[in-house]
Amino acid sequence: MTEAASLLAGPDPDAATRRAFHWADAEADDAPDAVLCLTQSTDRADELERRWAEDRNPLRFTATTLDRFVSGCYERATGSLADTTLSKPERLRLVEAAIERFDGGDGPFGAIEQPTNALVDQVQGLFSLLEYAGYATPDEMEQALRSAGAVGDDALDPDLFASFRSTEITDGDGTLESQAAIIPELYAEYQSLREELHPDWKTVNSEQYLALLDGDQLLDAVPASVDAVVLDGLTRLAPAERETIARIGRNLPTVAVLSLVHDSMGGNGLDFGVQQELTVYQAIGFQLDYKPPESVDDRRLDAVRSLHVASRDPRSYAPSEVGIEWLEPSTEREEVRTIARRIRGLLARNDVDPSDVGVVVTDRTTYRGILAETLGGYDVPFTFTNDIGIEQTLVGDAVEGLLDLADGESGVTPLRSLCSNALVSLEAFGVDPAAVRRAKESADGDSIEALLDALEDDEAATTAVGIEDLRDRVDPDGASLAGYVKELGDLLEDLTVGEAVEEHGSPSTATGSHRPAYERSAWESVEGVLDSLEAIAPKVSDEEPVGRGRRALRAELVGGPSQRDGYVRVLPMAEAEMASFEHTFVLGLTSGYFPTEQDTMAFFGAVNDADEEFSRAHTGRRARYILGTLLTGSGQVVLSTPRHSVDGVEHVPAPVVTELRRYVDGPSDGDEAGRSVWPTDGAPDGAPSVTSEDVQRRYAKWAGPQSFDSVDEPVAALDGADGLTDDGRTFAERGLTTAWRRAQPHHTAHDGHIGELLEEIYPSWRREPYSPSALENYARCPFLYLANNVLGFDEDYGEENDVSRADRGIFIHEVLADFYRELREEAHSPVALSEFDREHLESELLSKSLARVDELGSIETPFARRTVTRILAGLGSPSENPYYGPSHDGADGLFVRFLDAELESADGAHARPTYFEGAIGIDYLDDVELLAEEPVTVETPDGPVDVSGIADRIDVVPDGASPHLPDGVRGIYVRDYKTGNTPARADVTDGTKLQLPLYGLALEEILEDATGIPHEAIGGSYYGLKSPTDVDPTAGQVTSKAAVGSDDGLPLVTPTGQTWRLPFDDVEQHRRFIRDVTSSRLGRIASAIDDGAFHTTLLSADHADCEDCTFRNSCDVRHHLRQDQLDEIDEGEHYVSERARDAELDLDAYGAGGGN
């Protein structure tokens, strides 16, 4: 039976927690708040409350962090508000000013005018360490430092708190003489500034601890309802925190919970990472109660216990014996894709809940973006609690852009960054980002002055004046720090950054994009930084306000969304204490990513080393401990070590991984032994190679560092090679010939140029009519078109269980088409959505959905049901909708959000939904609306080209609706539903996405033939339907500013949020884009296909999305030769988009009818 004052431990933290809950349930009565649980983080507290509520009365249980508990006690004991503490920016500015004002002579802090963030952070950290150790005045700090340097040792003080308060100060005997002389004076300066600038009721957390401990008020402030206390995973304890839990543990029924690898409080092996905390629990009087659960894997536990423990004859296990799997993916992106596919497969099973799956990363910066993109793409429900640098947010980027513009040393880069920032509007300054982009291409240099000259030449004087105004506003010339900070805040208001953040999304978003939560946190941090700078301004120099502002900004970390139950948890290694999962994936186990000890200046390190009271936890040891508890507490474990970074830099496995492979067999690295198989100078000697793979490996090692002037040299090196068959040698020679020729900038038959073979493998009757998606394949990468459209190889989207992404997309497209056709009175008539009430619309949309839901297949697994629920949640009523979703969740599904967007814009523009799944030349499908029985023939400068396809939706503007359209002409606005990633506007204007303008061009003729009324394409956009939190009806909108303007009444089409980003000023410019540019691009692609030109992409790896391409291991693309290839290529015979040339669209480069 569990007793109070027990340290409940074991290899599985979940099992130890269950034991603690069982004890608390029996120990406490049934009154509210009878059980108090103190833990490290708010996420862990929320998780513990959910777990208690699964089997017990939730009113009896309260979980909170130790800091929050102490703040509550402080408020009850003193009557002061607990949340009136100095903010982090305020504290850092005070420390920064104290360092600047410190008269340190020739010492380490002498004459520092503007200290670095690293120095400020380490001084602040040392202040905090001393404060938590119980030293709150300069005199107390001096006494403690002198005493620690003289009599301190590595032993833990029995009182756990303020060891040196009663020690007599020695004279010159200590090792911290310099620190004892400087640090108290620095702290006195800090205190003086704080007393002058901030009211005395503003405290820091350590002062709340000291007030309760020194006043002996802690126990009296504990709520009287508390009958039992659980200390959950408290392993990062400063002296004041130790004394707090000691007083609680010695006076109230208390148990502590900790995950340990070894059945010992001695800190053996990996438990050395929490050795200090184990000593604390011993000093308090806790007795170890260690119990492995019955489900523990004894062999895995044996292997993990062997780590960092001396052993002469360690036992080794096969991975399958211990439930550990090793992965060695090629790169981090491949690593995350592999894990995403595995997780998706797990969630398709009936017995796996998302919360049973955990992903732990060693380096949060590297993996945050890759995980968000990839897991979202695989529709894996996940949350990632992770603090990031403020400069990684759009808000931080906006502020840094302004500061960089003030410096004047970065040229036009900060201005372009502001122009492309989704949270920044430059309308207040009259700056047109499109004009900036065009002028940048023609500017003579990278300076702002050169850009302004180019703007004048382009007759964009308004934009030029606006840029000058913006530069004047950010220029700190002669301004005080306080004045500059106020001007910076006013500038951000004029740029509407705060308003844009408010409209950017909900901070509680747990799926889809996590950016809204980060952006809101970043905006709060910016406001706090500006307030702190304004407060400290009278006490510091006015020199270099830009640099001071940038340093203050860079010191901020911002948080994202909270963890939620029912989602896959993604968390950094440092935050995985007390975590365990049925399925655990640990990513990035490399020596470069695995946490190690942080660098500390020797001046501060000496204090940490002088006495245990001032020591810091070792980051590397703690990380190894956390990895060990994950291994012992989890079910199936996958350990992943990428071989290379995305830049090709080779990774080295983390030392803990190398050691674990002594006890759990790792993947074979292959035999690198063997002598050279070619008799060439400089080739290494060794044993003979016996297989073709040996030859290839040895050849690659020899040839890699070399370059060859002709193909004969690398081929001749194969002479005399043993280990190659005749066929193997022939293949090797052909491969080397191909590789050498592919390395040249000019294209050859080895670069996918198959003109002589084209008719044989891809006859003309197979080529036309072209679909827009096929043409986009070619624009992205001609080799992709060859593999997919010519040779018929399917793209691999990974293992997809239950409802695939393709099935989900088809379902959404067909339901929305059914829905709108039901509302339409007759063919060619638009739908006026606002004429129907919301209840009727929801009923119709639900009816059409349920009529087709069986087409998705079985909806039996949790994953499949979740997929459908995310589409239909909240639609209709729970009695009508079996996928209505839990009422308490409050999360509307995709179709509810779609209706919200549609109704919001229903009467806001002339364009109305009119055609749905409109087919051109496709008469063999039942669920389409046939607009033309035959493909449409588009005249291009390279000859006629036939086009067919299905337009998801076509909105029509009635004739006579606007002066921007000729009399008697109707407008066409093309919408393309996107249930995956949405292309950007630049993809359309710069020639890699052709669907929107090509359908617009084709439909002009088709709809005139069908109705007898002329039609003109006036724009198009993607309709983002990736997730309920990512519904965007005007994503990537391509139209003219005139079409969205409301000067003459209603706009032609629904405007995007930032109309100044639109690429065309008037309808005439957009008309030229549709009729001249698009027809020219169509003809050039068709001509290149007819010539058999299927070379690898001319786009950058990012724009071509090479990392996610199915054929990336077959194409042998040479991105480093891209510029040379562009210089060599004949644009009269190949398709080269503006995107490939990194150029802006120039309408004047295309003649009437598309000639260029």
N, C-alpha and C positions, 0 to 999 in steps of 0.2 A: 504493500500500500504506500502511495506517495505521501511523504511528510513535508511540512513546511520547511523552508530553508534548504530545499533540495535544488541541485542543478540538474534538471532533466535534460539528458543529452543522448545522442545516438547518431548513427550514420545517416539517418533519414530525418530531416527537420520536420516534415509533416507528421511523422509518428510521434516525435517529441512534443509537438504542439498539441496533438490529440490528447496525449497524457496530461498536459498542463490544463487543457480544457476540462477533462474528466475530474481532475483534482479541484479546480475552481468551482465546478458545478456542484460538487459535494460539499465544499467548504463554505460557500456563500449561501445566504438565504435567498428568497425569491423576490426581494425588493428591487426596485429599479437601481441601476448603477452599482450593484453589489460587487461586481467583478471589474477590476481596473487592470488594463493591459497596457504596458509601456513598451514602445518599440522605436525603431530608428527613423522610419519615414512615414509620411502620410499615406503613400500607396500601400505599404505593408499594413498600416492600421486599418485602412478600408478593407483590405483582403481578409484580415482577421475577423472583422465584424461580420463580413458576409459568411465566413465559415462557421462562426458561432451560431448565426441565425439559421443555418441549415437544419440544426437539430435541437436548438434551445431557444428560450425566450430572448429576443434581441434586446429588450428593455433592461435586462439584468447586466448587460455587458457594454463596457466603454473601452475602446482602444484609441490611443493617441500617442503622439511622440513625447519623449521625455521633456523636450523644450516647451511644448505646448502645455504639458501638465504643470511644469514649474511656473509658467506664466499665469496659469489659472490660479495656482496656490498664491502667487505673489499678489494678484488682484484681490483675492479674498482676505489675505493677511494685512495688506496695506491700504486697500481702497483705491490704489492707483490703477489706471487702465493698463492692462498687460500689453496691448498692441501699440503703445506709444513708444516705440523703440527707434533708435537711430537706424535709418536705412543704410544699406550697403554703400551706395554712392556717397551719402553724407559722411560715413565713417572713413571711406577711402580719401575723400577730399581733405578731411581734417588731418589724417596721417600725412598726406602729401604736403600740406602746408606746414606741418610741424617739421618735416625734414628740411624744407626750404628755409624756414626761419631759424633752424638750429645753428648756433654758432659753434661749430665743431673744430675750428682751427685746421690743423693738418690731419685730423683723424679721418676715418672712412666716410664720415658724413659731413665733411667740411666743404663749404662753398658749392653745394648742389643746388642749382637754380631750378631745374625741373626734373625731378627724379623719374626714373622709368617705372612702368607698371610692375615689373618684377620686383624692384626694390620696395615699392610701396606695399605690395602684397606680402612680402616677407616681413617687413616691419609690423604691418597690421596683424599678421599671423602670430608674431612673437608677442605683441601686446595681448592678443586674445589668449594665447597659451598662459601667460603670466596671470591674467585676470581670472581665468578658470582655475588656476592653481591657488587662488585666494589672495592675490596681491593686487590691491586696488589703488595704491598711492605710489608716487615715486620713491618715497622712503622705504616702503615695504618691498618694492622691487629691487632696490639697491641691496637691502639686507639679504633678500633671498638669493640674488645672484652671487654676492660675495660668499655667502655661506655654502651655496651649492658648489661653487668652484673650489672651496676649501675642504668641506666635510661631506659633500654629496657622494653617493655611491649608487650602485645599481639595485639596491634593495627597495622594496615597496614599503613606504611608511605605514605602520599599523593603523594610524588614524586616517589615512587616505587623503589628507587635506591639509594644505598650508604647513608643510614640514618645517619650514625655517622661520616661522613667525617668532618663535621663542629662542632662536639660536643667536648667540652673541656674534656681532659682526667682527670678523677678523681683519687685521690690517696687512694687506699685501701678501697673504698666504695663498689666496685662491688662484685658480687658472682663468677666471673670468673677470680679471681686473678691468680690462678695456670695456667689456660689455657692462660691467657694473657702474662704470663712469659715464657711459654714453646713453644707454637705454633709459635709465630713469630721467635724464634731462630731456630726452626726446619725448618721453611720456608726459613730463610736466608741461612741455610746450603744447602737446596734443590736448591735455586737460584744460589748459588756459584758453585755447581756441574754442574748445567745446563749450566751456562755461560762458564764454562771451557771445557765441553765435547761436546756441541752442538752449532752450529752457531746461531746467533741472529735472523736469518730469519726463524728459526723453532719456530712456535708459538703454543699456545694451543687455543682451541676454545674461551674460555672466553676472551682472550686478543683481539681477533678480535671484539667481542662485545664492549669491553671497548674503543678500539681505535676509533670506529665509534661513540660511545656515547659521550665520553669525547671530541673528536674533532669536535663534531656536524656535522659529515659527513654522517650520516645514510640516511637522506632524499635526499641529493644530489646524493647518490649512488643508489637510487632506480631507475630502468630503466624508462626512460621518457615515454615509451609506456604504462605504467600501468595506467589504468583509474579506476579500482575497485579492492579492496582487500577483500578476504574471509579468515577469521581465523577459521580453521576447527579443532574442538576438542582439542584446546591447553589447557591442564589442568595440565601440570607439568612444572611450570614456576619458574625459579630462578629470583632474582631481575633484573639482566641485561636483561633477556628475557622479563620480564614484561615491563621494560622501552622501549624496542625495539618495542613491539606491541603497547604500549601507544603512542609513537611518530608517528607510522604509522597510528593508529586509529584516532588520533587527527588532522592529516594533510592530509589524503587521504580518499576518500570515502571507508568506511570499514564496513563490518558486521562480526560478530562472530557467529559460529554455535556450539551448545552444546546440548547434550541429557540430559534432566532433567525429573525426575519423577514428581516433584511438580511444580506448577505454581508460583514460588517464587525464588528470589535470596538470600533467607536467609539460604540456606543449610539445609532444613528440611529433616527429615527422612533419607532415603538412600542418598540423595543429600549432606549429611554432608561430604561425601567423597571428594567433590570438593568445599567445603565451601570457602577455601582460594582463589581459582580461581574465584569464583563468586564475592568475595570482590574486587579482582583485576579489573574485568570488570566494576564493579560499580565505582571504583576510576577513571578509564579511562573515564567514562562518557557514557557507553553503557546502553541503556534502554532495559528491557526485552520485547521480543515479543514472547509470548508463545502461540502455537496453536497445539492442538492435531489434527491429521488427522481424517477424517471421518471414516476411517477403524479401529480406535482404539477400543479395547474391554474395555468398561467402567467398567465392573465388574472386569476384571483382573487388570485394572489400580487402581481401588479402593482397591483391595487386596494388591497390591504392595505398594501403598501409605500408607497403615496401618503399614508397617514394620518400627520399631524403632520410632514409634510415639505413645505417650500415648493415650490409648483409653479404656474407661470403658466397652463399650458394642460392641466389634468388630463384624462385620458381617462375616459369614463363607459361602463359596461357595463350591459346588461340583466341582471336577476337570474338568468335561465335560462342566460346565457352563463357565469356563474361558479359555478353550483350553490348559490346563496344564495337563501333564500326569506324574505320579510318577512311577519310576522303582526302584526296590530293587533286583538287580541280586545277585547271590551268591558271585561272585568274580569279579575282574577287567576284567579278560579275558572273562568271561561270559557276562559282561556288554558290552564290545566292540563288541563281536560277535552278541549280540542282536541288537545293534545299526547298525552294518554293514548290517544285514539282512533287517532292517527297511529302511535304505538308499537305498539299492539295489531295494527294492520294490517301493520306491518313484521314483527312476530314470527310472523305467519301465513305468511310466505314461507319457502321452504326454505333460502334463501341468507342469512338474517339470524339471527345468534345474539344473544341478549340482551346479551352483553358487547360487541357491536358498537354499542350504542346508549348515548349519554350525555346526561344532562340536567344543565345547569349553571345555577344560580340566583344572582342577584346579591345577594339578601337572604335569608339562611337563616331568620330569624325569621318573615318573612311567608309563606314558601313551605313550611316544614316540614310543618305540619299539613295544608295543602291537598293537597300531594303524597301524603302517607301515606294520606289518606282516598280520594283519587281514583284513584291508581294501584292501590291495593288493591282498590277497587271494580271496576276493569277487569281484575283478575287479572293485572296486569303484575308479573313477578318483579323486585324492585328492592331495592337497599340504599342507605341515605342516611347517610353519615358526617357528623355534624354535632353540634357542641357547643351545648348550650342552657343558658339560665339555670336554676338549680335551682328557682326559683319556678314554672317551667313544668311541673314534675313533681308527681305526687301526694304524694311524700315531702316535697318542699319546701313544698307547699301545707299539709300537715299541721303542719309546724313553724311556718310563718308564722301559721297559724290559732291556735296556742297563744300565740304572741307577741302577736298582735292581741287575743286575749282578755285577756291580761294588761294591755294598754294601757287597755282599757275605753272606748276612744274610738270604736270601730266598731260599737257596738250588738250586735245578734244576728248580724250577718253572719259573723264568724269561727266562731261556734257552729254555724250552719247549714252552713258550709263543712266543718267537721269531721264533721257528721252525714251529709253526702253523699259524703265521701271514701271510695273503695273500699278503701283500705288502713288505715282507722281503725275500730277497734271500741270502742264506748263502754260495752260490757257491764260492765266492771270498775267503772264508776261508776253503773250502773243507769239510764243515760239511754236513753230510747226516742226515736229520731229521729222516728218518726211522731207521737208526742205533741208534740214540739217544733214540727213543721210545723203541726199543728192549732192549737196555742196561739199560734203566730205570727200566724195569720189573725185571731184574736180579740183579740190583745193591743192595749192602748191605747198605742201608740207603738212605737219601734224599740229601746228600751233592754232590757238584760238584766232589770232590775227589773220592767218591764212584762210581759216574757215569764214571769217566775217567778210573778207574780200570776195570769196567765192559766192557767198550769199548775195552780196551786192551785184555781182555779175549775173546771178540768176534772178535778179529783180525780186529778191525776198527780203526787202528792207525791213519789214515789220519784224521778222524773225531775228534779223541782225540787231535791231534796236533792243528787242527783248533780251537777247543774250547779253548785250552790254549792260542792261539794267540789272540782270541777274548777277553778273560779275561784280558790279558796283555794290550790290547788296551784301554779297558774301565777302567782299574785300575788308579786312580788319583794319585798314590803314587809319591809324590814329585813334581807334576806338578803345575804350576800356574793356576789360574782361566782362564786366557786368553788362555793358552796352552791347558787346558782341554777342553774348549769350542770348540776350533779349531779341536781338535782330535775327539770330538763328531760329529761335522759336517762332517769331513772326513769319519767317520765310517758310518754315514747314507748314504753318497754317495756310499761307498763300498757295502752297503747292498741294493743299488738301490731303496731306498724307494721313492725318488723323481720321478724317471722314472716310477715306478709302479703306483704312484698317477696319473701321466699324462695319463697313459693307462687305468686308472680305470673307466673312463666314463665321460660324459659331465656334467659340473656343473649346467647346466640349466634343467636337468632332472626333470620333474614334476610328472611323474608316475613311477610305478615300484619302484626300489630301489632309496632312497634318499641319500645313502651313498656316491656316488661320490662327491656331492657338499660339504658334511661335510669333506671328506678326503682332498679335495683341500684347503678348508678353514683352516683345521688343519695344513697342510703342510706350508701354508703361515704364520700361527701363530708360528710354530716351527722355521722357518727362522727368524722371527722377534724376538723371545725370544733369540735365539743364538746371533743375532746381538747386542741386548741390553745388554746381559751378557758380550760380548766382549768389548763393549764400556765402561761399568762401572768397568771392572776388575781392572784397575790401582788404583781405589779409595776405594776398599774394600779388606777385608782379603782374602787370598788364601786358608784359612782353609775350609774344608768341601765343596768342589766344587760340589760334587754329591748332597748333600742336597740342596744347593742353586739352582742348576739346576732343581731339582724336584719341589721345591716351585715355581720357575718362571713358569714352565710348568703348574702346577696345577692352576695358577691364570688365565689361558686363557679359554675363552668361544669361541666356533666356531659356525658359522652360516650355515644354509642349503639352500635349494632352495627357490626362491621367489614365492609368491602367483601368480596364473595365473587365468585369466577369464575362465569360463567354467569348473571349477573343484570344487569339494566339498572343502570348506575351513576348515582346522583344525588349531586352534590357542589357545594358553594359555590364561587363564582368564585375566592376566595382559595386554595382547595385544588386547583385544576385545573391547576397547573403540570405540564408534561410529559405532559398528557393529550391524547388525540385519539381520535376515534371515526369509524366509517364513517357514522354518523348522529348528528349533534350538534344538540341543542335548547338554545338559550340563552334563559332566561326573565327577565323583569323588567328589561329594558333601559330604565329610566327614570332621570331625573336624581336622583330621590329614593332609588332602590334601588342604583344603581351605586356601588361603593365609592369613597370620596373620602378625603382625608387626615384622620386623626383629630385632634381638638382636643388641644392641649398647652398647659399653663400657660406663660406667657412666661418664668418663672423657669427652667423646664426646657428650653424651646425654645432659649434662649440657649446652653445647653451643646451641644445638638444642632447648632446652627449654627456654633459656634466652630471646629470642626475635623472633618475627615472621619472621624477615629477615633471620634467620639462621635455620628455622624449616624445617623439612622434611615431605613429604606426608606420611600419615598413610596407610601402605600396606593393612591392613585388611579392613579399611573403604572404601578405593578405590575399593577393590574387591567386597564388598557388593554393592557399587554404580554401578559398571559395570554389576553385575548380575541383578540389578534392571532395568537398561536400556535395557538389553537383553530381560527381561521379558515383558517390556512395548512396545518394538519396534518390536518384532518378531511376526510371525504368530503362528503356532503350536509349543509348547515348551515341550520337554521331560526333566525332571530333574531326574538324576540317582544317587543313593547312594548305592554302593556295600556293602553287609553285612559283608564280610570278605575279608582279603587279600588272595593271593594265598597260603600263609603260614599258613592260618587258624586263623590269628589274627582278632578279631572282631572289626569292625569299629563302630564309633559313628557318627551319622549325624551331619553335620556342624550346628552351632547355628542358622545361618540365615535360614536354612531349617526347623529346629524345630519351629522357629517363624512363618515362612510362613505357616506351617501346622495349625496354629491357624486360618488362614483366608481361606486356601484352603485345604479341607479335604485330609489327607494323607492316605496311605494304612494301613489297619488294621494290628496291630502287634499281634493279637490273644490274648486270655484271658489266662494269666498265673496264674490266681487264682485257688484255689482248694487244697484240702488236699492230703496227700499221699494216694495212693490206695493200698498200701501194708503194712502189720503190721510188719515192721522191725525196728530195733533200729536205731535211728538217722534220721528216715524219718520225714519230716515236717508235721505238722498238718494244717488243713484248711477245706474249704468247699468240699463236695463230687464232684468227677468227674462224668460227665454224658455221655461222648462219648469215643470211643476207642482212638480218637486222644488226648483227655485229659490224658488218662492213659499213652499213649506213651510219651507224653511230660513230664509228671511228673516223669515217670520212668527214662527217659534219664537224667533228672536233678539230680536224686538220684544216678543213677548207674555210671554216667560219671566219677567221680573222683576215683572210686573204682576198685579193681582188684579181681579176683576170682580164687581160686585154682582148682575148678571143676565146671562142668556145673550145678550141683545140686543147688548151692547157688543162682545164678541169677534167676533160674526157680522157686525156692521155694519162692522167694520174691513176686511172683504174688498171693500167697495164700490170700484169703480174699478180693481181689480187687473187688470193685464195679465199675460198668460202663462197664464191659466186658461181652459180650455174650459167650455162650459155644464155638461157632466157633471162636470167637475173642480170647478166651483164648488158644484154640488149636493152632491157628496161632502164637500167641505170644510165646508160649512155643517152637514151632518149630523154630521160628525166633531167639530166644535167644540161643537155642542149636546150630543152624548154626553159629551165630555170635561168640559164645565162641570157637567153634572148628576152625573157620576160623582164630581166633587170635593165634592159635598154629603154630609153625614153620613147622611141618610136614604136608603133604598133606593128606586129607581124601576125602570121597565121597562128602563132602560139598565144596570141592575146585574144582569142575568140573571134578572129576575123575569118569567117567561113563562107565567103561569097561564092567560091567554086562549088561548095557542097550544099548551099542553101536550098536549092530547088529539090534536091534529093531528100533532105530530112525535114524541110519546112516549106512545102510547095505553096504557091501563091494563093491557092484556094483555101488554105488553112489560116492565112494571115488576116484577111479582112472578112467581115467588118471588125474593127478594133473596139474593144471596150475601154472606157476611161481607166479602169483599174489596171488593165494590161499596159496601157500607155504610161501610167504612173510607175509601174514596175521598171519599164525601160528608162524613164527619166531618173529614177533612183539608182539603177545599176543595170546596164545592158547584160551583164553576165547573169544576173538574177532572172532577167527575162528569158535568157537562153535556157537556164536550168528549169524554170517553172513553166513558161509558156511554150517553149519550143520542144524541149526534151520531155516535158510532162512530169517532172519530179515535184511532189507536193512539199510545201513548207511544213516543217515540224514545229508544232506549238507545244510540244511536251505531252506528258501523260495527262489526259483530262478525263476525270471520272464523273459520272452522273451527267449534269447539265454542262455541256461544253460551252466555251465562249461563243463559238459559231452558232450553236443552237439557241443560246440566249439572245444573240443579236438578231437572228431570223425571227424569233418569237416577238421581240419588241417591234421590229419593223412591220410585221404582218398585223399585229394587234392595232398599232396606231393607224395603219391604212384602213383596216376594217372599221375602226371607230369613226374616222372622218368621213368615209364613204357613207356610213349610216346617217350622218348628220346632213350630208349634201342633198339638196332637193333634186338636182338633175345634173347631167354631164355638163362640164364647162362652167358651172355656176359656183361661185365662191361660198365658203362656209363662214357665217357670222356667228362666232362662238358666243358672243355676249348675249345673243337672243335666247340662249338656253340657261336654265338655272343650274347651279352647281350640283345639286342632288341628281338631276337627270343625267348630267355629263358623267358623273362618277358611276352611276348605274350602267350606262352604255359602255363605258370603258371596262368596267368589271365584267359585264356580260361577254364582251368580245374576248377578254383575257381568259375567262374560264372555258370558253368554247374552244380555245386553242391550247390550253395548258397540257392536255394529254399528248400533244405533239412533242413536248419536252421529254417524254418517256416517264419512267418511274420516278415519283417524288417521295421516295421512302426514306432515304438517308438524311441525316441532319444537314449535310452539306447541300444536297439538292433542295431540301425544304427551305433552307436559309436563302438560297439563291432566288427562289420564287417569292419568298416573303419580302425580300428586299425590293422586289419589283412591285408587289401588290399591297404592301402594308398600308393600312389606313384608308384603303379604297372602299367606299360603301360602308357597310356596317359589319360587325363580327358575325351576325347571324347569316348574312349573305356571303361573306368572304371567308373561306377556310384558311386564308393566308393573311388575315387581317393583322396579325402580330400582337404581342402583349401590350395591353392598354397602358401599363405603367412606363413603358419604354419611351413613348412619346416620339418615336422616330417614324416619320412618314416615308412610304416607299417611293420608288422611282416614278410611278405613274401619277401619284398625288403631286409630287414636285413638278412633273411635266404639266399637269393641269394648272398648277399655280402660275407657272411661267406663261402658259398660253393665255390664261384669263387676264393676267397683268398687262399683256401687250395687245389684247384682242382689238381694242378700239384706239390703239395708239399709232396706227399707220394705215395707209391705204391698202397695202398688200394683204390679201386674205388667202388662206389655204384653199386650193382649188383642185389639184391633181395629186394622186397618191399612188406610189409605186408605179409611176408612169413609164411604160415600156416603149422602147424604140427598136423596131426590128426584131423583137422577141415575142413570138406568138405561140410558144409551146408551154407557157406556164399559166396555171389557172388563177393565181392570186395576184395578178398584175392588171393594170389598167392600160390597155393597148392604145397608144397614141399614134403609132405609125406601124403599119404591117411590115414595111421594108426598112432596112437601115437607111440613115440619112447620108447623103453624099456631101462632104464639105470640100469646097474649092480652096486649095492652098497654093502658095507659090511653087510648090514641088509637085503639083498635080492633084487630082481629086482623091479623097480618102473616104472610105465608108466607115461609119461609126454606128454602133448599137449599144444599148445599155438600159438600165432601169434607174430613173431618178426617184429618190425616196419621196420627195414632196416638192411641189411647185406652187408657190404663192403668186397670185396675179393681181396687178394693179389695174383697176378699170380704166378705160380710155376716158380722157377728159378730166382725170382726177388731179392733175398737177401740170403747171406750166413747164416743168422740166421734161415732159414727154411731148412729142409732136401730137397735133390733133389727130384723133382717131386711132391712136396707137396704145396698146396695152403693155404694161410692164411685166417682166418675168423675174422672179426672185427664187433662186434654187436653194433648197435646204437639203443637206445630207446628214442623216442621223448617224452619229458616231457612238457606238456602245463600247469602244475601246479608247485608245489615246486619240486626241484631237490634233490635227495638223495646225501649224501656225499660219497666220496671214502671209508671212514672208515665203512660206512654202508654195503658196499659190502665185504670188506676184513674181517670184524669182524662178519659177519654171519647173518645180519638182512635183507639184500637185496640180492636175489638170481638170479634175472632175467638175468643179463648180463652173469655171468659164466654158468648158467644152459643152456641157449640157445646155448652158445658156445660149451658146452659139447655135447648137443643133435645134433647140426648141423654138427659136425665132421662126424658122421655116416651117417646122412641123405644126405649131399651133396656128399659124396663119392659114395653112392648108386645111386644118381641121375646123376652124371657125370662120374663115373668110375675113378676119380682122388682123391687121399687122400687129406684131408683137416685138418688143425689144428687151433684151436682157439688161437689167438695171443693177444686178448684184447677186450675191449668194453668201451663204455662211454654213458652217458646220453646226449641228445641233448636238451639243455634248450630253450624252446620256450614259456615261460610264458608271455612275453610282448615284444614289439618292442625294448625296452631298455635292455632286458635281454636275448639276443640270445647268447648261448654258446655251440659250437659244441663238446666240449671235457669236459663237466662238469662231475666231479666224475670219471675221466678216470682211468681205471684199466688195466694196461699192464706192460710191462717190460721196463726198461731204454734202453735195446738193441733195442727194437722195434721202439723207437722214436729217436734213435741215427742216426746221418748222417755221421759217419766215413767212411762208405762203399758206399756213394752215398745217394740216397733218403732214408728217413726212411720208415719203413713198414707202419706206420700209422701216422696221423697228431699229432704232440706232443702238450701237454698241455703247458700252459704258464710257469710252474715251474716244469720241468721234474725231478728235484731232489726229488720231493715229491712222485714220483711213488714208489709203494711198492716192486717191484721185480727188481732185477738187470739184469737177463738174461731171455731168452725165456724158458729155462728149469725150472726155478722157477715158472714162470707163468703156464707152462704145469702141474706142480705138483698141483698148486692151482686149475686148472680146473678139472683135472682127479682124484686127490686124495681127496682134501678138499671138493670140491663141491659134489662129489658123496657121500661122507660120510655124509655131512649135509643133503642131500636129503634123504638118507636112514634113518637117525635118526629121521627126522620129520615124515616121512611116518610110521615108527615103533611106534612113540609116538601116532600118530593119531589112529593107529590100536589098541593101548592099551587103548584108550579112555581118554587120559590125556589132559584135557582142563582147566588147572588151569589158574589163572590170570598171567599177565606178570611177568617175572623175570628181565626185564629191568628197568632202572630208569624211573620216570614219564616223563622226558623230551624226552628220547630216544623212549619211547613207545608212545609218543604224547597223553598221557592220557587226557590232558586238552581239546583236540578237538575230543575225541572219542564219538561216538553216544551212546555207552553203558556204559559210565563212571558212571552213576547213578545206574547201575545194577550189576556191577562186584564185588564191595566191595574189591578192591585191597588194600593190606596193604603194602605200600612201606617201612614202617619202619621195616618190618619183612624180607625184601628182602635178606639181608646177612644171616640171620638165615636159610631161606629157601634154599639158595644156599649151605649152609653147610650141610643141611639135605638131599638134593635131590640126587637121584641115576642117574648119568649122563648116565648110561647104558640103562635107561628106559625113559629118558626125553631128549628133545633137549635143550641144554644150550650153547648159542653162546658165542664167545669171548667178544662180546659187553656186555652181561649180567654179565660176570665175570670181566669186566674192564681189560681185558688182551689183549695183542697184538697177532696177528696171528703167530703161530709157525708151519711152514711147516713140521718140523721133528716130530711133534706130530701126524701126519697123515701118516699111512703106505701106501705103493703102493696100488692103487685101492681104497683108502679111508679108510682103517682101521686105527683106532686110539685107 
